[in-house]
Amino acid sequence: MFTSALPIDEALPGLKAALAATPSAVLVAPPGAGKSTRVPLVLAGEAWVGDGKILVLEPRRIAARAVADRMARTLGEPVGATVGLRVRFGSKISGRTRIEVVTEGIFTRMILDDPALSGVSAVLFDEFHERSLDADLGLALALDAQAGLREDLRILVMSATLDGARVARLLGDAPVVESAGRAYPVETRFTGRDPAARLEDEVTRVVRRALAEEPGSALVFLPGTAEIRRVADLLKATIKDPAVDIVPLYGALEPREQDRAVEPAASGRRKVVLATSIAETSLTIEGVRIVVDSGLARVPRFEPDLGLTRLETVRVSRAAADQRRGRAGRTQAGVCYRLWDEAQEGSFPAYAAPEILAADLSSLLLDCASWGVTDPLTLAFLDPPPKPALAEARVLLESLGALEPDGRINAEGERLRALPLAPRLARMVVDAARRGEGRLAADLALIVSERGLGGDDVHLGHRLDRLRSDRGKRAEEGRRMAAGWLRDVNAVRDEGAGPERAGAVLALAFPDRIAKARGRDGEFLLANGRGAAVDAASPLAREPFLAIAEIGGVAARSRIFSAAPITLAEIEADFADRIATREEVVFDKTAAALRARRARRLGAIALGVDTLAVPANEASAVALAEGIAGLGIGRLPWSKTQLAMRHRVAFLRRVDQSFPDLSDETLAATAAAWLPHHILGKTALAQIGADDLGAALDQLVPWDVKRRIETDLPSHFDAPSGQRHPIDYEGGEPTLSIRVQELFGLAVHPSVARGKIPLVVELLSPAHRPVQVTRDLPGFWKGSYQAVKSEMKGRYPRHPWPDDPAAAAATHRAKPRGT
């Protein structure tokens, strides 16, 4: 049967012996060893297989097609004979099929529909190191079925880079079989990358260098399809060699285009394959001996607090980088160009995080409930699903009407699970079908779940138009599959809703992603509180409302990848039960006044606002007090007397903390406690008067405290001249400003606090200009007064300047004329 030897051949006797003796085993073999295509064919001849099938699980459709095709060619048969293929598009199965290559998601549905896996002898989990959510769930269910229903079921976990011992423990201390594999030497060249330059420019630079330095075809790893298109455009514009073909490779391509990327280059030609991470494993691309690795990958990240999955571009793991490097040595010695510095590798994670740790778990939880398990943590997972994500998934499924409060699946949940869609999308199809818009919902679900169908326009209405007019094989198969979904939900009528209703239907799946324009082109606020933006040049940028299907990027720079317009009338018609109407009073900082409004909100977004009269109640008074406090307590119309009282209290508080704190900061922080009662019925700062504040101050400063203040810290000084002058307590020391003549005859220095605190006396000329500052008036009389007298007497001859001021009569008047 086999015309050539493969490295895996040496491990096959041990593997056959292990599975003959035990129901489970682990096979660790490096890329290129041949495990994916040789192991199933060898095991199919084992006695324990009998008349049963062997299922081979692959993480991606492209890998499943390639593996099935290679095994079928080894047997000299077409796919669909001994070796069959079961994927979402293009399944080929017959009564002769003994080995069935399926994607991991397909297997999950198979075992849920038939927990005993009737007619299946073995399940082989290929490339398990990728740790997809479907693979983890599939293995957990298979182990549960093996333990309770099928003791004879063989389970084999195969991987290139995996902790085999850890997986073996999960499989009940299963034997681990290892293959040394075969790899040609690969030279690694670190090129670095200019962080200020665009990724596509740097990748293009390195690809052109690689083609100039090395012969053969090249495989270039990029994070996503957008980068693939940009690099392809740059390479086509700058590479002048007509013998170089630029070909893309990603999951959304038509099968024939994927085949073109995988097959060998024509004689005398070389090709540059621009691929996402789907080319890391399972595929051997003939003729490739050059790898250019951007070091980036795009992965989904679920945020449980928002119930939102976004795409994030991240550094690849060291294991993934090694897998990519190995692509250059599959068939001959090669070269790997890495767009980073060697010293940076230490910061790369050792392995990529399993999807189960960062994914939306609503599908997993619904599948487990259908399996009869209300708590997935009771199943055997290599990494248990996180409890917060499970809790969020449970809340979502209950809101979709799929689970009972005790976690059991109900009839509606089974109805949703019957569709091969995420629960949100299944809910959309079911609900839309009930109101005659099933075809539109099914087409939308197809576009959202099958990347690339209908193109990549952000506007989902445009994608719908393209999907419905596309006559390609993949589009036709997709439309047939969508029609099958409608049959599954018994959609009996469909009025043929057009793309203009796409937003309204999409919102049935994502009501939390209804978004309102923020007033700036392209910026939106989602109902879940997240902000996101679409390119300002997009027609969607000018829409007042959107229903969003997909978001990418980090929280601060989230981009809308797919959405459709939705009208306010559609929101109000479909989500009346979610719209909260609330009357609220807010403080307008510009006007320093209250504004009352009736707001209708869907989550974080306002759908409409009506102006109301501000109610004269305590809540309004509190809102006004807090609003004014935010502007600053100094904005209140304090009288001079009130400010003086606050300053006197503040002065006493510096020496005795029992006195109230009347600082601006404290009054602002406690405004809601002391001010509202005195401004009840007022709606603006301009309506508050000093009398209102006087009443508030009386409350803040009790009568006994005020009496002590008046005794110890009088507001005025009674001068010998008979005049009263205010004492300023605002600074660090109480200060008195007074004309020199009004203190004649005073032999003691003025003081407060019953003589304990001397005043700072600012002596003024008859024109009220400062002359001197003293804290010792008797000393001033005996000393520097004479110099002041000499200077002032010439300037103010009509005012008295006695030789002995301590014995002279005080006055506030000038001398009569003629004296």
C-alpha positions in Angstrom: 0.0 0.0 0.0 2.8 2.4 0.9 5.4 3.1 -1.8 7.7 5.3 0.3 8.9 5.2 3.9 7.9 8.0 6.4 9.5 8.8 9.8 6.4 7.8 11.6 6.8 4.2 10.4 9.3 3.4 13.2 6.7 4.3 15.8 3.8 2.4 14.3 4.5 -1.0 15.9 4.5 0.5 19.3 1.4 2.5 18.6 -0.5 -0.6 17.3 0.6 -2.5 20.4 -0.6 0.3 22.7 -4.0 0.5 21.2 -4.4 -3.2 21.1 -3.9 -3.3 24.8 -5.5 -0.1 26.1 -8.4 2.1 24.9 -6.4 5.3 24.7 -2.9 6.5 23.7 -0.9 9.6 22.9 1.3 10.0 19.8 3.9 12.8 19.8 5.5 13.3 16.3 7.1 16.4 14.8 5.7 18.1 11.6 6.4 16.1 8.5 6.6 12.7 10.2 3.5 11.5 8.4 1.2 10.9 11.4 -1.9 12.6 9.9 -2.0 10.4 6.7 -0.2 7.2 7.7 -1.6 6.4 11.1 -5.3 6.2 10.1 -4.5 3.9 7.2 -2.4 1.6 9.4 -4.9 1.5 12.2 -7.8 0.7 9.9 -6.4 -2.8 9.4 -6.3 -3.6 13.2 -8.5 -6.4 14.5 -10.2 -4.2 17.1 -11.5 -1.9 14.4 -13.8 -4.6 13.0 -16.5 -3.1 10.8 -16.3 0.2 12.5 -15.0 3.6 11.2 -12.0 5.6 12.2 -12.7 9.3 12.7 -9.8 11.6 12.1 -10.3 15.1 13.6 -8.6 18.1 12.0 -8.7 21.7 13.4 -9.5 23.3 10.0 -11.3 22.4 6.8 -8.3 23.1 4.6 -6.3 20.6 6.6 -9.2 18.1 6.6 -9.4 18.3 2.8 -5.6 17.9 2.4 -5.4 14.9 4.7 -8.3 13.1 3.1 -7.0 13.8 -0.4 -3.5 12.5 0.4 -4.8 9.3 2.1 -7.2 8.7 -0.8 -4.4 9.1 -3.3 -2.3 6.7 -1.3 -5.0 4.1 -1.8 -5.5 5.1 -5.5 -9.1 6.1 -4.8 -11.1 9.3 -4.9 -12.2 10.9 -1.7 -15.5 9.5 -0.7 -14.5 5.8 -1.1 -12.5 4.2 1.7 -11.4 7.7 2.9 -14.3 10.1 3.3 -14.5 13.8 4.2 -17.1 15.5 6.3 -16.8 19.3 6.6 -19.2 22.2 6.6 -18.9 22.6 2.8 -18.2 19.7 0.4 -18.6 16.5 2.4 -17.9 13.2 0.5 -19.1 10.1 2.3 -20.2 6.7 0.9 -21.2 3.3 2.2 -17.6 2.1 1.5 -16.1 4.8 3.8 -13.9 3.3 6.6 -11.9 6.4 7.5 -13.7 9.7 7.9 -11.8 12.9 8.1 -13.9 15.5 10.0 -13.4 18.9 11.5 -13.5 19.2 15.2 -16.8 21.1 15.2 -18.4 18.5 13.1 -17.3 15.8 15.6 -18.9 17.6 18.5 -22.2 17.6 16.7 -21.8 13.9 15.8 -21.2 12.8 19.4 -24.0 15.0 20.8 -26.4 13.5 18.3 -25.2 10.0 19.0 -23.4 9.7 22.3 -22.5 6.1 21.8 -20.8 6.9 18.4 -22.5 3.9 16.8 -20.3 2.3 14.1 -17.2 4.2 15.2 -14.2 2.2 16.5 -11.7 5.0 17.1 -11.4 8.8 17.3 -8.1 10.3 16.4 -7.5 13.9 17.5 -4.9 15.3 15.1 -2.9 18.5 15.8 -4.3 18.6 19.3 -1.6 21.0 20.4 -3.6 23.8 18.7 -6.1 23.4 21.6 -9.2 24.7 19.9 -12.4 24.9 22.0 -14.0 22.3 19.8 -11.1 19.9 20.3 -11.1 20.2 24.1 -14.9 19.8 24.3 -14.8 16.9 21.8 -12.1 15.1 23.8 -14.0 15.6 27.0 -17.2 14.2 25.5 -15.4 11.3 23.9 -13.8 10.4 27.3 -17.1 10.6 29.0 -18.7 8.3 26.3 -15.8 5.9 26.6 -16.2 5.7 30.4 -20.0 5.3 30.4 -21.1 3.9 27.1 -18.2 2.6 24.9 -15.4 0.9 26.8 -14.2 -0.4 23.5 -13.9 3.0 21.9 -10.3 3.9 21.1 -9.1 7.5 21.6 -5.8 8.6 20.1 -4.5 12.1 20.7 -1.8 13.1 18.2 0.3 16.3 18.3 3.6 17.8 17.1 4.3 20.0 20.1 2.6 18.8 23.2 3.2 17.8 26.8 2.4 14.2 26.2 2.6 13.2 29.8 0.0 15.7 30.8 -2.4 14.5 28.1 -1.7 10.9 29.0 -2.8 11.5 32.6 -6.0 13.0 31.3 -6.6 9.8 29.3 -6.1 7.6 32.4 -2.3 7.2 32.3 -2.4 6.2 28.7 0.8 5.1 27.0 2.8 7.8 25.1 4.4 6.8 21.8 7.0 9.2 20.3 8.3 9.5 16.8 11.7 11.1 16.1 10.4 12.4 12.8 12.5 13.8 10.0 13.3 17.4 9.3 15.8 19.0 7.0 18.1 21.7 8.4 16.7 25.2 8.5 18.9 28.3 8.9 17.3 31.1 11.0 17.9 34.7 10.0 16.7 37.4 12.4 15.9 40.6 10.4 14.4 42.8 13.1 11.6 45.1 12.3 11.2 48.9 12.4 8.4 49.6 14.9 7.6 52.9 13.2 7.1 51.3 9.8 3.9 49.6 8.6 3.9 45.8 8.9 3.2 45.2 5.2 6.1 47.4 4.2 8.5 45.5 6.5 7.2 42.1 5.4 7.5 43.1 1.7 11.1 44.3 2.3 12.1 41.0 3.8 10.3 38.9 1.2 12.1 40.7 -1.6 15.4 40.2 0.2 14.6 36.5 0.7 13.8 36.0 -3.0 17.0 37.7 -4.0 19.2 35.6 -1.6 17.6 32.2 -1.9 16.1 29.9 -4.5 12.7 28.1 -4.2 9.2 29.2 -3.1 8.4 31.1 0.0 5.7 30.8 2.7 4.9 34.1 4.4 3.0 34.1 7.7 0.8 37.1 8.4 -1.9 37.7 11.1 -4.9 38.1 8.8 -6.5 38.5 5.4 -6.2 42.3 5.4 -2.5 42.1 5.8 -2.3 39.4 3.1 -4.1 41.6 0.6 -1.9 44.6 1.4 1.3 42.6 1.1 0.1 41.0 -2.1 -0.5 44.4 -3.6 2.9 45.6 -2.6 4.7 42.5 -3.9 2.9 42.6 -7.2 3.8 46.3 -7.6 7.5 45.8 -6.8 8.6 42.3 -7.9 9.5 42.5 -11.6 10.3 38.8 -12.1 7.3 37.4 -14.2 8.2 33.9 -13.0 7.1 34.7 -9.4 3.5 34.0 -8.5 1.9 35.7 -5.5 -0.9 33.5 -4.0 -3.0 33.9 -0.8 -3.9 31.1 1.6 -6.6 31.5 4.3 -9.7 29.7 5.4 -12.3 31.9 3.6 -10.9 31.1 0.1 -12.6 28.9 -2.4 -11.2 25.3 -2.2 -9.8 25.6 -5.7 -7.8 28.8 -4.7 -6.5 26.9 -1.6 -5.4 24.1 -3.8 -3.5 26.5 -6.0 -1.6 27.7 -2.9 -0.8 24.2 -1.7 0.2 22.5 -5.0 3.8 22.7 -6.4 4.8 25.7 -8.5 4.8 25.1 -12.2 8.1 24.1 -13.8 10.4 27.1 -14.1 8.3 29.2 -11.7 8.4 30.0 -8.0 5.6 31.2 -5.8 5.1 33.3 -2.7 2.3 31.9 -0.5 0.9 34.6 1.8 -0.9 32.7 4.6 -2.4 33.0 8.0 -1.6 30.6 10.9 -3.7 27.9 9.1 -0.4 26.9 7.3 1.4 26.1 10.6 0.5 22.5 10.7 -1.0 19.6 8.7 -0.2 21.1 5.3 2.9 20.4 3.3 3.2 23.1 0.6 5.4 21.6 -2.1 8.5 23.5 -3.1 8.6 25.8 -0.1 12.1 26.2 1.4 11.8 29.8 2.5 9.7 31.0 5.4 9.1 34.6 6.3 7.5 35.0 9.7 5.9 38.2 10.8 5.7 36.8 14.3 2.0 37.8 14.7 -1.3 36.0 14.8 -4.9 37.1 15.2 -6.9 35.4 17.9 -10.3 35.9 19.5 -10.5 37.3 23.0 -13.7 37.1 25.0 -14.5 39.8 27.5 -17.0 38.2 30.0 -18.0 41.6 31.5 -19.1 42.9 28.1 -20.2 39.5 26.6 -18.1 40.5 23.6 -15.6 38.6 21.5 -13.0 40.8 19.7 -10.1 39.9 17.5 -6.7 40.8 18.8 -3.3 40.7 17.1 -0.8 39.1 19.4 2.8 37.7 19.3 3.0 34.1 18.4 4.2 31.6 20.9 7.7 30.1 20.7 6.1 26.7 19.8 4.1 28.3 17.0 7.3 30.1 15.7 9.1 26.8 15.7 6.2 25.2 13.8 6.4 28.0 11.2 10.1 27.7 10.9 9.8 23.9 10.3 7.7 24.6 7.2 11.0 25.5 5.4 12.5 22.1 6.1 9.7 19.8 5.1 11.1 18.6 1.8 14.6 20.1 1.7 17.0 22.3 3.6 15.6 25.8 4.0 15.8 29.3 5.5 13.5 31.1 7.9 13.5 34.9 8.1 12.1 36.2 11.4 10.9 39.8 11.6 12.2 40.3 15.2 15.5 40.3 17.0 16.8 37.1 18.6 16.9 38.7 22.0 13.1 39.3 21.8 12.3 35.6 21.8 12.6 35.3 25.5 9.5 37.5 25.9 7.4 35.2 23.7 5.0 32.9 25.5 6.1 29.3 25.4 2.8 28.0 24.1 -0.4 29.7 22.8 -3.1 29.9 25.5 -5.8 27.2 24.9 -8.9 28.7 23.4 -11.0 27.5 26.2 -9.3 30.0 28.6 -10.2 33.0 26.5 -13.4 32.1 24.5 -17.1 32.7 24.7 -18.3 29.5 26.4 -22.0 29.8 25.6 -21.8 27.1 22.8 -19.8 24.8 25.1 -22.2 25.2 28.0 -25.2 24.6 25.7 -23.6 21.5 24.3 -22.8 20.2 27.8 -26.4 20.8 28.9 -27.6 18.9 25.9 -25.1 16.1 26.9 -26.9 16.1 30.3 -24.1 17.9 32.2 -25.1 21.1 33.9 -21.6 21.8 35.3 -18.9 21.4 32.6 -16.3 21.3 35.4 -17.4 17.7 36.1 -16.0 16.6 32.6 -12.4 15.8 31.9 -10.8 18.9 30.4 -7.1 19.4 30.0 -7.6 22.9 31.2 -11.0 23.5 33.0 -13.1 26.3 31.6 -12.9 29.5 33.7 -15.7 29.9 36.1 -16.3 33.6 35.3 -16.7 32.8 31.6 -19.1 29.9 32.4 -21.2 32.2 34.6 -21.4 34.8 31.8 -22.3 32.0 29.4 -25.1 30.8 31.7 -26.5 34.3 32.0 -26.5 34.7 28.2 -28.2 31.3 27.6 -30.8 32.0 30.2 -31.5 35.4 28.5 -31.8 33.5 25.2 -34.4 31.2 26.8 -32.2 28.1 26.2 -31.6 27.0 29.8 -33.7 26.5 32.9 -32.6 28.2 36.1 -31.1 24.9 37.3 -28.9 24.7 34.2 -30.9 22.0 32.3 -31.5 22.5 28.6 -35.1 23.1 27.6 -37.0 22.6 24.4 -36.0 26.0 23.1 -32.4 25.3 23.9 -32.5 22.1 22.0 -34.1 24.1 19.1 -31.1 26.4 19.2 -28.5 23.7 19.5 -30.0 21.9 16.5 -28.6 24.7 14.4 -24.8 24.5 13.8 -24.4 28.1 14.9 -23.4 30.0 17.9 -26.3 30.4 20.3 -26.8 34.1 19.5 -26.9 33.5 15.8 -29.2 30.5 16.3 -31.6 32.7 18.4 -31.5 35.3 15.5 -32.5 32.7 12.9 -35.3 31.2 15.0 -36.8 34.5 16.0 -36.5 36.0 12.5 -38.1 32.9 11.0 -41.1 33.3 13.3 -41.7 36.7 11.9 -41.1 35.9 8.2 -37.5 37.0 7.9 -35.8 33.7 8.1 -33.9 33.8 4.9 -32.4 37.2 5.7 -31.4 35.9 9.2 -29.9 32.7 7.8 -27.9 34.6 5.2 -26.6 36.9 7.9 -25.7 34.0 10.1 -23.8 32.5 7.2 -21.9 35.7 6.5 -21.0 36.2 10.2 -19.9 32.6 10.8 -18.2 32.0 7.5 -15.5 34.6 7.0 -15.1 35.8 3.4 -18.5 34.9 2.1 -20.0 38.0 0.5 -16.6 39.7 0.6 -15.1 41.7 3.4 -17.1 45.0 3.3 -17.8 46.3 6.7 -21.4 47.0 5.6 -23.2 43.7 6.0 -25.9 44.9 3.6 -23.4 45.0 0.9 -22.1 41.6 1.7 -25.6 40.2 1.5 -26.0 41.6 -2.0 -22.7 40.0 -3.0 -23.6 36.6 -1.4 -26.9 36.4 -3.2 -25.4 37.2 -6.5 -22.2 35.1 -6.1 -22.3 32.0 -8.3 -19.1 30.4 -6.9 -19.2 26.9 -5.5 -18.6 28.0 -1.9 -21.4 30.6 -2.0 -23.8 28.1 -3.5 -23.0 25.5 -0.9 -23.4 28.2 1.8 -26.8 29.2 0.5 -27.9 25.5 0.5 -26.7 25.1 4.1 -28.5 28.3 5.1 -31.7 26.9 3.5 -31.2 23.8 5.5 -31.1 25.8 8.7 -34.5 27.2 7.8 -35.9 23.8 7.3 -34.5 22.8 10.7 -36.5 25.5 12.4 -39.6 24.8 10.4 -39.7 28.3 8.7 -42.9 28.0 6.8 -43.0 31.5 5.2 -40.5 34.1 4.2 -41.4 37.4 2.8 -38.0 38.0 1.3 -36.8 40.8 3.5 -34.0 42.9 1.8 -30.6 44.0 3.0 -32.2 47.2 4.4 -33.5 45.1 7.2 -30.1 43.5 8.0 -29.5 45.7 11.0 -32.8 45.0 12.6 -32.4 41.2 12.2 -28.7 41.2 13.3 -29.7 43.0 16.5 -31.8 40.0 17.4 -28.5 38.2 18.0 -26.5 41.2 19.4 -28.9 43.6 21.2 -26.0 44.6 23.4 -24.1 45.7 20.3 -26.6 48.2 19.1 -24.6 51.4 18.8 -25.3 55.1 18.6 -23.1 57.7 16.8 -21.2 59.9 19.1 -21.4 62.9 16.9 -18.0 62.4 15.4 -17.7 60.7 12.0 -17.2 57.0 12.5 -17.3 56.9 16.4 -20.0 54.9 18.1 -21.1 54.0 21.7 -22.4 50.5 22.1 -25.3 49.6 24.4 -22.8 47.5 26.4 -20.8 50.6 27.2 -17.9 49.9 24.8 -16.8 52.5 22.3 -15.8 51.5 18.7 -15.1 53.2 15.4 -15.5 52.6 11.7 -13.4 54.2 9.0 -14.6 57.8 8.5 -14.8 57.2 4.8 -17.3 54.3 5.2 -21.0 55.0 4.5 -21.7 53.5 7.9 -19.8 56.4 9.6 -22.8 58.7 8.9 -25.4 56.4 10.2 -27.1 57.4 13.5 -27.5 53.8 14.7 -25.7 50.5 13.9 -26.1 46.9 14.8 -22.6 45.5 15.1 -21.6 41.9 14.6 -17.8 42.0 14.9 -15.2 44.2 16.7 -11.5 44.0 16.7 -8.5 45.7 18.4 -7.9 46.6 22.0 -10.5 48.4 24.1 -9.0 51.8 23.6 -8.9 51.5 19.8 -11.7 49.0 18.9 -12.6 48.9 15.2 -15.9 47.8 13.8 -15.3 45.0 11.3 -18.9 44.2 10.3 -22.2 46.0 11.0 -25.4 47.2 9.4 -27.6 50.3 9.9 -30.6 50.1 12.1 -33.3 52.7 12.6 -34.6 54.1 15.9 -38.1 52.9 15.0 -36.7 49.3 14.6 -34.9 49.5 17.9 -38.1 50.7 19.7 -40.2 48.1 18.0 -38.0 45.1 18.7 -36.5 46.0 22.1 -39.2 47.8 24.0 -38.8 45.4 26.9 -35.1 46.4 27.1 -35.6 50.2 26.9 -35.6 51.9 30.2 -37.3 55.2 30.6 -36.0 57.4 33.4 -36.6 60.9 34.6 -33.4 62.5 35.7 -32.1 65.8 36.9 -28.6 66.8 35.8 -26.4 69.8 36.5 -25.4 71.9 33.5 -21.9 73.2 34.4 -21.9 75.9 31.7 -25.2 77.4 33.0 -24.5 76.5 36.6 -28.1 75.3 36.8 -30.2 72.1 36.9 -31.8 70.6 33.9 -34.5 68.0 34.1 -35.2 65.4 31.3 -36.9 62.2 30.5 -34.4 59.9 29.0 -35.0 56.6 27.1 -32.0 54.3 27.2 -31.0 51.0 25.8 -28.1 50.1 28.0 -25.5 52.8 27.8 -27.0 54.6 24.8 -29.7 57.3 24.9 -32.4 56.9 22.4 -34.3 60.1 23.1 -34.4 62.9 25.6 -37.4 65.2 26.5 -37.0 68.4 28.6 -39.0 68.6 31.8 -39.5 71.2 34.6 -37.0 70.7 37.5 -39.0 69.3 40.4 -38.7 71.3 43.7 -37.7 68.4 45.9 -34.8 67.2 48.0 -33.2 65.2 45.2 -33.0 68.3 43.0 -31.5 70.3 45.9 -28.9 67.6 46.4 -28.1 67.6 42.7 -27.7 71.4 42.7 -25.5 71.3 45.8 -23.2 68.7 44.3 -23.1 70.5 41.0 -22.0 73.7 42.6 -19.5 71.9 44.7 -18.0 70.5 41.5 -17.6 74.1 40.2 -16.0 75.2 43.5 -17.5 76.4 46.9 -15.9 79.8 46.2 -18.6 80.3 43.5 -21.3 80.7 46.2 -22.2 84.3 47.1 -20.6 84.4 50.5 -20.9 87.8 52.3 -17.9 89.5 53.8 -19.2 88.7 57.3 -19.7 85.0 56.4 -16.2 84.7 54.9 -14.8 86.4 58.0 -16.6 83.9 60.2 -15.2 81.0 58.2 -11.7 82.4 58.5 -12.0 82.8 62.2 -13.2 79.2 62.6 -10.3 78.0 60.4 -7.9 80.0 62.6 -9.2 78.3 65.7 -9.2 74.9 64.1 -5.4 75.2 63.5 -4.9 75.0 67.3 -8.0 73.0 68.2 -9.3 70.2 65.9 -12.7 70.1 67.7 -13.8 73.2 65.7 -15.6 72.5 62.5 -13.7 72.3 59.2 -15.1 75.0 56.9 -12.4 74.8 54.3 -13.5 74.9 50.6 -12.4 71.4 50.1 -14.4 70.0 53.0 -17.5 72.0 52.3 -17.3 70.8 48.7 -17.0 67.2 49.7 -19.9 67.4 52.2 -22.1 69.8 50.2 -24.9 67.2 49.9 -25.1 67.1 53.7 -25.2 70.7 54.7 -26.5 72.8 51.7 -29.6 71.2 50.2 -32.0 72.0 53.0 -31.2 75.7 52.6 -31.6 75.9 48.8 -34.8 73.8 48.5 -36.8 74.9 45.4 -33.9 76.7 43.8 -32.6 75.4 40.4 -29.5 77.5 39.7 -26.5 79.1 41.4 -27.8 82.5 40.5 -30.9 82.0 42.6 -28.9 81.4 45.8 -28.3 84.4 48.1 -26.2 85.3 51.1 -29.2 84.8 53.4 -29.4 81.1 52.3 -25.7 80.7 53.1 -26.1 82.5 56.4 -28.7 79.9 57.5 -26.4 77.1 56.4 -23.5 78.7 58.3 -25.6 78.9 61.4 -26.1 75.2 61.2 -22.4 74.5 60.6 -21.3 76.7 63.5 -23.4 75.9 66.6 -24.3 78.7 69.0 -21.9 77.7 71.7 -19.0 77.6 69.2 -20.1 81.0 67.8 -20.2 82.5 71.3 -16.7 81.2 72.0 -15.5 82.6 68.7 -16.9 86.0 69.5 -15.3 86.0 72.9 -11.9 84.7 71.8 -11.7 85.9 68.2 -13.6 89.2 67.9 -14.4 90.2 64.4 -13.4 93.8 65.0 -10.9 95.8 67.0 -12.3 98.8 69.0 -9.6 101.4 68.5 -8.9 104.2 71.1 -10.2 106.6 68.4 -13.7 105.2 69.0 -13.7 103.5 65.5 -14.2 99.7 64.8 -11.8 98.0 62.4 -12.1 94.4 61.1 -9.6 91.8 62.0 -8.4 89.6 59.1 -8.1 85.9 60.1 -7.6 84.5 56.6 -3.8 84.3 56.8 -1.6 82.5 59.2 -1.9 85.3 61.8 -4.8 87.7 62.7 -4.1 91.0 61.1 -5.3 94.6 61.9 -4.9 97.4 59.4 -5.3 100.8 61.0 -4.0 104.4 60.8 -1.3 105.4 63.2 -3.3 108.3 64.8 -6.1 105.9 65.9 -3.7 104.1 68.2 -2.3 107.1 70.1 -2.6 106.7 73.8 -2.5 102.8 73.6 0.4 101.5 75.7 -0.3 97.8 75.2 -0.2 95.8 72.0 -3.6 94.7 70.6 -4.4 91.0 70.9 -7.1 88.3 70.7 -7.7 85.0 72.5 -7.8 86.9 75.8 -4.4 88.4 75.3 -2.7 85.2 74.2 -2.3 86.0 70.5 -0.9 89.4 69.4 -2.3 90.9 66.3 -0.1 91.7 63.4 -0.7 95.5 63.2 -0.3 97.0 59.8 0.2 100.8 60.5 -1.3 103.0 57.8 -0.6 106.6 56.9 -3.5 109.2 56.9 -3.9 108.2 53.2 -4.3 104.5 54.2 -0.9 103.5 52.7 1.2 101.0 54.7 3.8 102.6 56.8 5.1 99.8 59.0 4.1 96.4 60.4 4.6 95.6 64.0 3.9 93.0 66.6 5.1 95.3 69.5 3.3 98.6 69.5 5.0 99.9 72.8 8.3 99.1 71.2 7.3 101.0 68.0 6.3 104.1 70.0 9.7 104.1 71.7 11.7 103.3 68.6 11.0 103.6 64.9 8.0 105.9 65.4 10.4 108.9 65.5 11.6 108.1 62.0 8.1 107.6 60.8 7.0 110.9 62.4 9.8 112.8 60.6 8.8 111.4 57.2 5.0 111.7 57.7 4.9 115.1 59.3 6.1 116.8 56.1 3.7 114.8 53.9 0.6 115.2 56.2 1.1 118.4 58.2 -2.6 118.7 59.0 -2.5 115.4 61.0 -1.1 115.2 64.6 2.3 113.8 65.1 3.0 114.1 68.9 6.4 113.5 70.4 5.0 111.1 72.9 2.3 109.0 71.0 1.7 106.7 74.0 0.4 109.6 76.0 -1.4 111.5 73.2 -5.1 111.4 72.4 -6.2 109.1 69.6 -8.1 110.6 66.7 -9.4 109.6 63.3 -9.6 113.2 62.1 -7.1 115.8 60.8 -6.4 119.0 62.9 -8.9 121.8 62.4 -7.7 124.5 60.0 -5.7 127.2 61.7 -4.4 125.0 64.5 
